[in-house]
């Protein structure tokens, strides 16, 4: 059995919904980065013991939140000893606009995973990009690199699009499957 951990920051509650969906698909433990950018020592140990780590943050001003960045900088201890080498990685983000420069956030996660000598997993989901596509379809936002969600700036956390949450759940499922395959190899 593989161990997957979702470590994320959520500023207004929308991204926590996405984190929960990813974790549900992956059967993962959730670690919330607090408002000061911290996690506990026990949570660091959980990340060290994980087979797969999934990063999550809303996209603010074209990248991760400062809280996630503080967490990422603190991973330098794991980086120095290559504790996370060959772990499976993935990532997800949310922003208020359809584009919102979410890819910058996903690329930040990819770079962080590569710094840790990790193995990145994309969504494996085809985009919903036909004329018949509906906003609630799976991968309507159309990302291959990581799960993306779009929530209008005036929407509550309870108003996130169900298709985006299903995209996140399927992505979590895929990451856990890949981690399991790597563990068996």
VOBA-1610 file (N, C-alpha, C; in pm, whole numbers, padded with zeros to 5 digits, always signed):
BEGIN
Unk+00084-00118+00000Unk+00000+00000+00000Unk+00089+00125+00000Unk+00056+00219-00087Unk+00135+00342-00094Unk+00078+00447-00002Unk+00164+00538+00037Unk+00121+00650+00120Unk+00133+00778+00038Unk+00022+00848+00026Unk+00018+00975-00047Unk-00022+01085+00048Unk+00044+01199+00034Unk+00015+01316+00117Unk-00014+01435+00027Unk-00120+01507+00058Unk-00154+01632-00010Unk-00119+01745+00085Unk-00024+01829+00046Unk+00015+01944+00128Unk-00024+02070+00051Unk-00102+02157+00116Unk-00162+02269+00043Unk-00183+02390+00134Unk-00202+02503+00069Unk-00248+02623+00138Unk-00374+02670+00067Unk-00470+02715+00144Unk-00594+02769+00088Unk-00623+02902+00156Unk-00633+03006+00077Unk-00654+03139+00132Unk-00797+03169+00170Unk-00893+03128+00088Unk-01033+03164+00110Unk-01127+03044+00117Unk-01071+02923+00115Unk-01152+02803+00129Unk-01183+02730-00001Unk-01158+02792-00115Unk-01185+02726-00242Unk-01085+02612-00267Unk-00959+02639-00244Unk-00854+02542-00272Unk-00860+02424-00175Unk-00913+02445-00055Unk-00929+02331+00037Unk-01028+02231-00022Unk-01130+02277-00090Unk-01226+02187-00157Unk-01154+02104-00263Unk-01067+02169-00337Unk-00988+02100-00439Unk-00893+01999-00373Unk-00829+02039-00264Unk-00739+01950-00190Unk-00814+01827-00140Unk-00932+01847-00088Unk-01012+01735-00039Unk-01049+01640-00152Unk-01079+01694-00270Unk-01113+01609-00385Unk-00991+01529-00431Unk-00874+01593-00439Unk-00752+01523-00476Unk-00723+01413-00375Unk-00734+01446-00247Unk-00706+01349-00140Unk-00804+01232-00146Unk-00929+01261-00176Unk-01029+01154-00187Unk-00990+01056-00298Unk-00950+01108-00412Unk-00909+01023-00523Unk-00784+00942-00493Unk-00693+01002-00421Unk-00564+00937-00391Unk-00566+00855-00264Unk-00672+00868-00184Unk-00672+00805-00052Unk-00561+00863+00033Unk-00546+00994+00024Unk-00430+01063+00081Unk-00459+01131+00215Unk-00352+01154+00287Unk-00355+01237+00407Unk-00348+01382+00364Unk-00425+01467+00430Unk-00425+01611+00402Unk-00338+01684+00504Unk-00251+01770+00455Unk-00173+01858+00543Unk-00198+02002+00497Unk-00262+02078+00584Unk-00290+02219+00554Unk-00175+02305+00606Unk-00120+02386+00518Unk-00020+02484+00558Unk-00097+02597+00626Unk-00057+02635+00746Unk-00135+02734+00821Unk-00116+02876+00768Unk-00188+02968+00828Unk-00187+03107+00783Unk-00050+03173+00795Unk+00039+03113+00872Unk+00175+03165+00887Unk+00275+03087+00802Unk+00228+02994+00720Unk+00316+02919+00631Unk+00385+02801+00696Unk+00329+02750+00804Unk+00395+02643+00880Unk+00316+02513+00878Unk+00388+02403+00901Unk+00329+02273+00930Unk+00404+02217+01050Unk+00347+02115+01115Unk+00408+02059+01236Unk+00521+01963+01204Unk+00600+01931+01304Unk+00708+01832+01288Unk+00652+01696+01248Unk+00538+01659+01305Unk+00475+01531+01268Unk+00434+01532+01121Unk+00389+01646+01072Unk+00352+01657+00931Unk+00475+01650+00840Unk+00587+01707+00882Unk+00711+01693+00807Unk+00750+01546+00799Unk+00737+01475+00910Unk+00770+01332+00912Unk+00678+01254+00818Unk+00553+01293+00811Unk+00458+01228+00721Unk+00498+01249+00575Unk+00542+01370+00541Unk+00590+01397+00405Unk+00714+01312+00375Unk+00805+01302+00470Unk+00927+01223+00450Unk+00894+01075+00426Unk+00788+01026+00489Unk+00750+00885+00479Unk+00661+00855+00357Unk+00615+00957+00289Unk+00521+00940+00178Unk+00589+00881+00054Unk+00511+00807-00022Unk+00555+00761-00155Unk+00525+00866-00260Unk+00418+00944-00236Unk+00376+01049-00330Unk+00338+01173-00252Unk+00377+01290-00306Unk+00344+01419-00247Unk+00275+01502-00353Unk+00160+01557-00317Unk+00083+01641-00408Unk+00076+01781-00349Unk+00124+01879-00423Unk+00126+02019-00380Unk-00001+02090-00425Unk-00048+02185-00343Unk-00163+02265-00382Unk-00158+02405-00326Unk-00196+02501-00410Unk-00202+02642-00369Unk-00290+02715-00468Unk-00364+02815-00419Unk-00429+02904-00516Unk-00321+02980-00592Unk-00357+03031-00707Unk-00265+03115-00783Unk-00295+03260-00748Unk-00200+03326-00684Unk-00209+03468-00650Unk-00098+03540-00725Unk-00133+03641-00798Unk-00034+03721-00869Unk+00061+03635-00952Unk+00008+03529-01012Unk+00084+03447-01105Unk+00170+03338-01044Unk+00153+03309-00916Unk+00231+03200-00854Unk+00163+03153-00726Unk+00234+03074-00647Unk+00181+03022-00521Unk+00167+03136-00419Unk+00092+03108-00313Unk+00079+03204-00203Unk+00212+03214-00128Unk+00229+03323-00052Unk+00353+03337+00025Unk+00362+03226+00129Unk+00248+03179+00179Unk+00250+03072+00278Unk+00306+02942+00217Unk+00263+02912+00093Unk+00317+02793+00029Unk+00466+02812+00000Unk+00505+02931-00042Unk+00646+02959-00070Unk+00731+02941+00055Unk+00681+02983+00169Unk+00754+02964+00294Unk+00773+02815+00321Unk+00665+02738+00302Unk+00675+02592+00317Unk+00780+02537+00220Unk+00772+02578+00093Unk+00864+02528-00010Unk+01009+02559+00026Unk+01034+02679+00076Unk+01170+02714+00117Unk+01217+02626+00232Unk+01125+02590+00321Unk+01160+02504+00434Unk+01189+02360+00392Unk+01149+02321+00270Unk+01180+02185+00222Unk+01328+02170+00189Unk+01404+02278+00198Unk+01547+02270+00167Unk+01619+02170+00258Unk+01567+02147+00377Unk+01627+02047+00466Unk+01613+01908+00403Unk+01496+01878+00350Unk+01475+01749+00282Unk+01556+01745+00153Unk+01566+01858+00085Unk+01642+01865-00040Unk+01790+01834-00016Unk+01846+01893+00090Unk+01989+01879+00117Unk+02029+01732+00130Unk+01945+01654+00194Unk+01976+01511+00212Unk+01904+01423+00109Unk+01834+01486+00014Unk+01760+01415-00091Unk+01661+01314-00034Unk+01595+01351+00076Unk+01495+01265+00140Unk+01377+01233+00048Unk+01346+01323-00043Unk+01228+01303-00127Unk+01264+01253-00267Unk+01388+01211-00286Unk+01432+01163-00417Unk+01347+01044-00460Unk+01307+01046-00587Unk+01230+00940-00652Unk+01087+00926-00599Unk+01041+01021-00521Unk+00899+01022-00484Unk+00818+01068-00605Unk+00693+01030-00607Unk+00599+01074-00710Unk+00542+01208-00666Unk+00529+01303-00760Unk+00477+01436-00729Unk+00367+01475-00826Unk+00278+01560-00778Unk+00175+01623-00861Unk+00137+01754-00796Unk+00050+01830-00862Unk+00009+01958-00807Unk-00120+02010-00867Unk-00184+02099-00791Unk-00312+02156-00832Unk-00322+02302-00788Unk-00405+02377-00859Unk-00423+02519-00827Unk-00560+02567-00869Unk-00597+02682-00818Unk-00724+02746-00845Unk-00700+02896-00861Unk-00776+02958-00950Unk-00775+03105-00959Unk-00912+03152-01002Unk-00933+03282-00994Unk-01065+03339-01023Unk-01096+03346-01172Unk-00995+03353-01255Unk-01021+03364-01399Unk-00986+03232-01468Unk-01037+03216-01588Unk-01017+03089-01659Unk-00868+03060-01679Unk-00791+03160-01719Unk-00647+03140-01732Unk-00581+03173-01599Unk-00582+03297-01560Unk-00530+03337-01431Unk-00384+03305-01407Unk-00310+03272-01513Unk-00169+03235-01503Unk-00147+03115-01410Unk-00246+03026-01408Unk-00235+02905-01326Unk-00116+02818-01366Unk-00080+02821-01494Unk+00032+02738-01537Unk+00162+02779-01468Unk+00175+02905-01433Unk+00295+02948-01359Unk+00304+02877-01224Unk+00190+02859-01161Unk+00188+02789-01032Unk+00222+02641-01051Unk+00162+02579-01151Unk+00192+02437-01178Unk+00341+02421-01212Unk+00395+02513-01290Unk+00538+02505-01324Unk+00624+02524-01199Unk+00581+02609-01107Unk+00652+02625-00981Unk+00657+02491-00907Unk+00542+02421-00901Unk+00537+02290-00835Unk+00629+02189-00905Unk+00627+02190-01039Unk+00713+02099-01114Unk+00860+02125-01082Unk+00899+02252-01081Unk+01038+02287-01049Unk+01073+02242-00908Unk+00984+02264-00813Unk+01010+02221-00676Unk+01027+02069-00670Unk+00941+01996-00740Unk+00954+01850-00744Unk+01086+01807-00807Unk+01125+01875-00914Unk+01251+01840-00980Unk+01371+01873-00892Unk+01362+01981-00815Unk+01469+02014-00721Unk+01488+01901-00621Unk+01377+01833-00587Unk+01382+01721-00493Unk+01411+01588-00563Unk+01446+01593-00692Unk+01475+01472-00771Unk+01355+01379-00777Unk+01237+01440-00786Unk+01113+01363-00790Unk+01068+01330-00931Unk+00957+01260-00938Unk+00897+01216-01064Unk+00758+01279-01074Unk+00737+01364-01174Unk+00612+01438-01189Unk+00509+01357-01267Unk+00384+01365-01223Unk+00273+01298-01291Unk+00173+01404-01336Unk+00139+01402-01464Unk+00036+01491-01518Unk-00102+01432-01499Unk-00202+01503-01548Unk-00341+01461-01525Unk-00379+01334-01599Unk-00326+01315-01720Unk-00368+01201-01799Unk-00512+01214-01846Unk-00565+01336-01844Unk-00705+01360-01880Unk-00712+01444-02007Unk-00792+01400-02099Unk-00816+01480-02219Unk-00901+01602-02180Unk-00880+01716-02247Unk-00960+01834-02215Unk-01099+01825-02276Unk-01192+01894-02216Unk-01327+01908-02272Unk-01323+02032-02360Unk-01293+02012-02489Unk-01268+02127-02576Unk-01347+02124-02706Unk-01464+02063-02701Unk-01550+02064-02820Unk-01660+02168-02803Unk-01734+02194-02909Unk-01846+02289-02900Unk-01952+02239-02802Unk-01961+02110-02785Unk-02061+02052-02694Unk-02017+02057-02548Unk-01893+02095-02522Unk-01841+02096-02384Unk-01922+02191-02296Unk-01938+02149-02172Unk-02008+02227-02070Unk-01910+02261-01958Unk-01931+02371-01890Unk-01841+02417-01785Unk-01822+02313-01676Unk-01917+02226-01654Unk-01910+02126-01549Unk-01841+01997-01593Unk-01789+01993-01715Unk-01722+01874-01766Unk-01586+01854-01700Unk-01539+01730-01704Unk-01406+01697-01652Unk-01300+01764-01738Unk-01203+01823-01673Unk-01090+01893-01734Unk-01134+02000-01835Unk-01238+02071-01800Unk-01284+02182-01884Unk-01178+02292-01894Unk-01103+02313-01784Unk-00998+02415-01785Unk-00883+02371-01876Unk-00870+02243-01900Unk-00780+02191-02003Unk-00634+02182-01967Unk-00601+02132-01850Unk-00460+02120-01812Unk-00413+01976-01819Unk-00295+01959-01873Unk-00231+01828-01875Unk-00129+01816-01762Unk-00069+01926-01719Unk+00042+01924-01624Unk-00001+01904-01479Unk-00119+01948-01443Unk-00171+01935-01307Unk-00316+01977-01306Unk-00385+01952-01197Unk-00528+01986-01190Unk-00546+02136-01171Unk-00632+02193-01253Unk-00662+02335-01244Unk-00812+02354-01221Unk-00842+02453-01139Unk-00981+02484-01106Unk-01001+02634-01123Unk-01118+02675-01166Unk-01152+02816-01180Unk-01276+02843-01098Unk-01264+02940-01008Unk-01376+02980-00923Unk-01390+03131-00929Unk-01506+03183-00970Unk-01521+03328-00976Unk-01487+03395-00842Unk-01433+03513-00848Unk-01386+03582-00728Unk-01497+03611-00628Unk-01621+03617-00674Unk-01732+03643-00582Unk-01809+03517-00544Unk-01753+03400-00576Unk-01817+03273-00542Unk-01769+03225-00406Unk-01859+03166-00330Unk-01820+03108-00202Unk-01749+02976-00226Unk-01687+02923-00123Unk-01619+02794-00134Unk-01717+02682-00166Unk-01843+02701-00131Unk-01945+02601-00162Unk-01992+02607-00307Unk-01945+02706-00382Unk-01988+02722-00521Unk-01883+02678-00622Unk-01782+02604-00579Unk-01682+02557-00675Unk-01749+02462-00773Unk-01697+02458-00894Unk-01756+02379-01002Unk-01730+02230-00978Unk-01836+02151-00980Unk-01824+02007-00953Unk-01736+01936-01055Unk-01738+01979-01180Unk-01650+01918-01281Unk-01503+01938-01248Unk-01470+02055-01192Unk-01332+02081-01150Unk-01293+01993-01031Unk-01389+01970-00941Unk-01361+01883-00827Unk-01346+01738-00872Unk-01426+01697-00970Unk-01412+01561-01024Unk-01278+01546-01098Unk-01237+01651-01167Unk-01105+01650-01230Unk-00997+01629-01125Unk-01008+01701-01014Unk-00912+01688-00904Unk-00913+01548-00845Unk-01031+01491-00826Unk-01042+01356-00771Unk-00975+01253-00863Unk-01004+01264-00992Unk-00944+01172-01089Unk-00792+01187-01094Unk-00745+01310-01080Unk-00601+01335-01079Unk-00537+01269-00956Unk-00597+01285-00841Unk-00547+01220-00720Unk-00542+01069-00736Unk-00647+01015-00797Unk-00652+00870-00823Unk-00535+00827-00912Unk-00508+00905-01016Unk-00399+00871-01107Unk-00263+00874-01037Unk-00241+00976-00955Unk-00113+00986-00884Unk-00093+00866-00792Unk-00198+00827-00720Unk-00187+00710-00632Unk-00161+00583-00713Unk-00223+00569-00830Unk-00200+00452-00914Unk-00055+00448-00963Unk-00003+00562-01007Unk+00136+00567-01053Unk+00232+00536-00939Unk+00204+00590-00822Unk+00289+00563-00705Unk+00288+00414-00673Unk+00172+00352-00683Unk+00162+00208-00658Unk+00239+00127-00760Unk+00232+00168-00886Unk+00306+00097-00990Unk+00457+00112-00969Unk+00500+00229-00930Unk+00644+00251-00906Unk+00691+00172-00786Unk+00608+00161-00687Unk+00646+00088-00565Unk+00661-00060-00594Unk+00576-00112-00687Unk+00582-00255-00721Unk+00701-00287-00809Unk+00749-00186-00881Unk+00858-00210-00977Unk+00990-00240-00911
//
